[in-house]
Amino acid sequence: MRAFEYVSPNSRAQAVSLLGAAWGNTEILAGGTDLLALMKDDVITPKRLVNIKEIKDLHGVSSSAQGLRIGALTTLGDLADYADVRAHYPALAEAVMEVASPQIRNMATIGGNLCQRPRCWYFRNGLGLLPKDESGKELVADGENRYHAILGNEGPAKFVSPSTIVPILIAYGSKIRLEGPRGKRELPLEKFFVIPKTESDREHDLRPNEIVTEVVIPPVPDVKAAHYEIRQKEAFDWPLAVAAVALKMNGSNARSARVVMGYVAPVPWASAEAEQALTGQPVNEATGQRAAEAALKNAKPLNHNAYKVQLARVAVKRAILRAASGGAA
């Protein structure tokens, strides 16, 4: 690991003032579970680490009539243990409990999970976010791409968005709050993730001198939701496909639906096609299958990952049926 300056501010304003105006020179240290691995592998080489753990108001979870507020430094372990999460957002609690190992959950933060970098092995081996060879040819398209994107991969970005809990957060209608030298801003969580077009772009709508401060989930008293993951092995592993579904029901019919997939695209992939297939329809095996087919109808698998299309269909269908049956409400 290369030498770096270490600073530990105790306020948001101080933290923001210590960040750089361009990517590369400074990095934020929260849980550190992803950052330190990137530094050890020489993928990133910051000259300064800004430790934000001493900023007290970035910690903790609180409930109100406006919903659930989750401070960016709240660990995944604490989030899963919070009583109101288990009571009112059980699909989120379940998704968080499936993230990594207990040791990682007790260190990793919600803000860090949202901001983690892609697990693409080209990126992790220092070949860049949009890897190309010396002639300018894309490496992923004709290379080893068995775990890469099957949706949203028309451009140079072929990695998959790495968070397993973001799909259910988006399905619940969450918002993210950021703070920087220009002040505070809030946006729907799904808008926080972007598909980079050039190597200088990032996969998040986050400026180099901004920090994530909190995530807010609205009240969901009439929502039935579920999260479903498909992994290669039952023990801790990165998923091959994730689906999150939130339904508002009118009897046995879906009044409205959100269907969000993970690990299939460079961003968490909300499927308007699947949502349209469900809305106004009875939720059963047949409509679940139709919605799953609609969710993947525009998939464009690469050389070695066509198998992910069927896995994603299965994840979507099972999440729909699980949500409708009240498996996680």
C-alpha positions in Angstrom: 0.0 0.0 0.0 1.3 3.4 -0.9 1.8 6.2 1.6 -1.1 8.6 2.2 -2.1 11.4 4.5 -4.8 10.5 7.1 -7.3 13.1 8.4 -10.2 12.6 10.8 -12.8 15.5 10.7 -15.6 15.6 13.3 -18.2 17.6 11.2 -19.7 17.3 7.7 -18.4 20.7 6.7 -14.9 19.9 7.8 -15.0 16.6 5.9 -16.2 18.2 2.7 -13.5 20.8 3.0 -10.8 18.1 3.1 -12.0 16.4 -0.1 -10.5 17.2 -3.5 -12.3 18.7 -6.5 -11.2 15.9 -8.8 -11.3 12.1 -8.4 -8.1 10.3 -7.4 -6.4 12.4 -4.8 -8.7 11.8 -1.9 -11.0 9.0 -0.7 -13.5 8.7 2.1 -12.9 6.1 4.7 -16.1 4.8 6.4 -16.2 1.0 7.1 -13.2 0.5 4.8 -14.2 -3.0 3.7 -14.0 -2.1 0.0 -11.6 0.9 0.1 -8.7 -0.9 1.8 -8.9 -3.8 -0.6 -8.7 -1.4 -3.6 -5.7 0.4 -2.1 -3.9 -2.9 -1.3 -4.4 -4.0 -4.9 -3.1 -0.7 -6.1 -6.4 -0.1 -8.1 -6.7 3.3 -6.4 -3.8 5.4 -4.9 -5.2 8.3 -2.9 -2.9 10.8 -1.4 -5.3 11.5 1.4 -7.8 9.4 3.3 -10.7 11.3 5.0 -11.9 9.3 7.9 -15.6 10.3 8.6 -16.2 7.9 11.4 -16.0 10.7 14.0 -19.0 12.6 12.5 -21.6 11.6 15.1 -24.7 12.7 13.1 -23.9 10.3 10.3 -24.5 7.3 12.6 -27.7 5.6 13.6 -31.3 4.8 12.4 -34.4 6.7 13.4 -38.1 6.3 12.7 -40.8 9.0 12.3 -44.0 9.7 10.5 -41.9 10.5 7.4 -40.4 7.0 7.4 -37.0 5.6 8.2 -33.8 7.7 8.3 -30.5 5.7 8.0 -27.3 7.6 8.7 -24.6 6.8 6.1 -22.3 5.4 8.8 -24.8 2.9 10.1 -23.3 -0.6 9.8 -25.3 -3.2 7.9 -25.3 -5.3 11.1 -27.0 -2.5 13.1 -29.4 -1.9 10.3 -30.5 -5.5 10.2 -30.9 -5.5 14.0 -33.0 -2.4 14.1 -36.5 -3.3 15.3 -38.4 -1.0 13.0 -36.6 -2.4 10.0 -37.5 -5.9 10.9 -41.1 -4.9 11.6 -41.9 -2.5 8.7 -39.3 -3.3 6.1 -38.6 -7.0 6.5 -37.5 -7.5 2.9 -34.7 -5.0 3.6 -33.8 -6.8 6.8 -33.6 -10.1 4.9 -31.5 -8.6 2.1 -29.1 -7.0 4.6 -28.7 -10.3 6.4 -27.6 -12.0 3.2 -24.9 -9.4 2.5 -21.4 -10.8 3.1 -20.3 -12.5 6.4 -21.2 -11.3 9.9 -17.7 -9.9 10.3 -18.2 -7.7 7.2 -21.7 -6.7 8.1 -20.4 -5.4 11.5 -17.9 -3.2 9.7 -19.5 -2.2 6.4 -21.7 0.9 6.3 -24.8 1.6 4.3 -23.1 4.6 2.6 -20.2 2.5 1.7 -22.4 -0.3 0.4 -24.1 2.2 -2.0 -20.8 3.7 -3.1 -18.8 0.5 -3.5 -17.0 0.0 -6.8 -17.7 -2.8 -9.3 -16.5 -6.3 -8.6 -15.6 -6.7 -12.3 -12.3 -8.6 -12.4 -10.9 -6.3 -15.1 -11.5 -3.3 -12.9 -10.1 -5.0 -9.8 -6.9 -5.9 -11.7 -6.3 -2.3 -12.6 -7.5 -2.3 -16.2 -10.0 0.5 -15.6 -13.8 0.8 -15.4 -14.2 0.5 -19.2 -11.2 -1.7 -20.0 -9.7 -1.6 -23.5 -6.6 -3.0 -25.1 -3.9 -0.9 -26.7 -5.8 -0.7 -30.0 -8.9 0.6 -28.3 -10.9 -2.6 -28.5 -13.2 -3.4 -25.5 -11.8 -6.2 -23.4 -15.0 -7.4 -21.8 -17.2 -7.9 -24.9 -15.0 -10.7 -26.3 -13.3 -11.7 -23.1 -14.2 -13.5 -19.9 -17.6 -12.0 -19.2 -19.6 -14.8 -17.5 -20.5 -12.5 -14.6 -21.1 -9.3 -16.5 -24.2 -7.3 -17.6 -27.0 -8.7 -19.7 -29.0 -5.4 -19.7 -27.9 -1.8 -20.2 -24.6 -3.1 -21.8 -24.9 -1.5 -25.2 -22.2 1.0 -24.4 -18.7 0.4 -23.1 -19.8 -0.4 -19.5 -20.3 -4.1 -19.0 -19.8 -4.5 -15.3 -22.7 -5.1 -12.9 -23.8 -2.8 -10.1 -22.4 -4.6 -7.0 -24.9 -3.8 -4.2 -27.3 -6.5 -3.2 -29.5 -4.3 -1.0 -30.0 -1.4 -3.4 -32.7 -3.1 -5.4 -35.0 -3.5 -2.4 -34.2 0.1 -1.3 -35.3 1.3 -4.7 -38.4 -0.9 -4.7 -39.3 0.7 -1.4 -39.0 4.2 -2.9 -35.9 5.3 -1.0 -34.1 8.6 -1.4 -30.4 9.5 -0.8 -29.1 12.7 0.6 -25.7 14.2 -0.2 -23.7 17.1 1.0 -20.9 19.1 -0.6 -19.5 22.6 -0.9 -22.6 23.7 -2.8 -24.8 22.5 0.0 -27.2 19.6 0.4 -29.1 17.7 -2.3 -31.5 14.8 -2.3 -32.5 12.5 -5.2 -34.3 9.2 -5.7 -31.9 6.4 -5.0 -32.3 5.0 -8.5 -31.0 8.3 -9.9 -27.8 8.0 -7.9 -26.6 5.2 -10.2 -25.4 6.1 -13.7 -23.9 4.2 -16.6 -20.4 5.7 -17.4 -19.7 6.5 -21.0 -16.0 7.4 -20.6 -13.2 6.2 -18.3 -13.2 9.5 -16.5 -16.9 9.0 -15.5 -18.0 7.4 -12.3 -20.9 5.0 -11.8 -22.5 7.2 -9.1 -24.0 10.7 -9.3 -21.5 11.8 -6.6 -19.1 14.6 -7.0 -15.5 14.2 -5.8 -16.0 16.6 -2.9 -19.5 15.3 -1.8 -20.3 12.8 0.9 -23.4 10.6 1.3 -25.1 11.6 4.6 -28.2 9.4 4.8 -30.8 7.2 3.1 -34.5 7.9 3.7 -37.2 5.2 3.2 -40.8 6.4 3.1 -43.5 4.7 5.1 -44.9 1.6 3.3 -47.9 0.6 5.3 -49.7 -1.0 2.4 -46.7 -2.5 0.5 -45.9 -6.2 0.2 -42.3 -6.6 -0.7 -39.8 -9.4 -1.2 -36.1 -9.8 -2.1 -34.8 -12.9 -3.9 -31.1 -13.8 -4.6 -29.6 -16.5 -6.8 -26.0 -17.5 -5.9 -23.7 -20.2 -7.1 -23.3 -21.5 -3.6 -25.3 -21.2 -0.4 -22.3 -19.9 1.7 -21.3 -16.3 1.2 -20.9 -15.6 -2.5 -21.6 -12.7 -4.9 -25.0 -13.1 -6.4 -25.6 -14.1 -10.1 -29.0 -12.3 -10.1 -31.1 -10.4 -7.6 -34.7 -9.3 -7.8 -36.7 -7.0 -5.5 -40.4 -6.5 -5.8 -42.8 -4.1 -4.0 -46.6 -4.5 -4.6 -49.6 -2.5 -3.6 -52.5 -4.8 -3.8 -56.2 -4.4 -4.4 -57.5 -7.7 -3.2 -55.6 -10.3 -5.3 -54.8 -7.8 -8.0 -51.7 -5.6 -8.1 -52.7 -1.9 -7.9 -49.1 -0.9 -8.6 -45.7 -2.6 -8.7 -42.0 -2.0 -8.6 -39.6 -4.6 -10.0 -35.9 -3.9 -9.6 -33.1 -6.3 -10.6 -29.5 -6.4 -9.4 -26.3 -7.9 -10.8 -27.7 -7.8 -14.4 -26.7 -4.3 -15.5 -24.2 -1.5 -14.7 -27.0 0.1 -12.6 -29.8 -1.4 -10.5 -32.3 -2.2 -13.2 -35.9 -1.1 -12.7 -38.2 -2.9 -15.2 -41.1 -0.8 -16.4 -42.1 -3.7 -18.6 -42.5 -6.1 -15.7 -44.3 -3.4 -13.7 -46.7 -2.9 -16.6 -47.3 -6.6 -16.9 -48.3 -6.8 -13.2 -50.3 -3.6 -12.7 -54.1 -4.3 -12.6 -53.6 -8.0 -12.9 -54.1 -10.9 -10.4 -50.7 -12.0 -9.0 -50.3 -15.7 -9.7 -48.0 -18.1 -11.4 -49.1 -17.0 -14.9 -48.8 -13.3 -14.4 -45.5 -13.8 -12.5 -44.1 -15.7 -15.4 -45.3 -13.0 -17.9 -43.8 -10.3 -15.8 -40.5 -12.2 -15.6 -40.4 -12.7 -19.4 -41.2 -8.9 -19.8 -38.3 -8.0 -17.5 -35.8 -9.8 -19.6 -37.2 -9.3 -23.1 -34.5 -6.7 -23.9 -31.6 -8.7 -22.5 -28.5 -8.8 -24.7 -26.2 -11.5 -23.2 -22.5 -11.5 -24.0 -20.4 -14.5 -25.2 -20.4 -16.3 -21.9 -23.3 -15.1 -19.7 -26.5 -16.1 -21.5 -27.3 -18.3 -18.6 -28.0 -15.2 -16.5 -31.1 -14.4 -18.5 -33.0 -17.4 -17.2 -31.6 -17.0 -13.7 -32.9 -13.4 -13.6 -36.3 -14.5 -14.9 -36.5 -17.0 -12.1 -35.4 -14.4 -9.5 -38.1 -12.0 -10.7 -40.9 -14.5 -10.7 -40.0 -15.9 -7.3 -39.8 -12.4 -5.8 -43.2 -11.5 -7.2 -44.9 -14.6 -5.9 -43.1 -14.3 -2.5 -44.2 -10.6 -2.2 -47.8 -11.4 -3.1 -48.0 -14.3 -0.6 -46.7 -12.1 2.2 -43.4 -13.9 2.6 -41.9 -10.4 3.3 -44.4 -7.6 3.6 
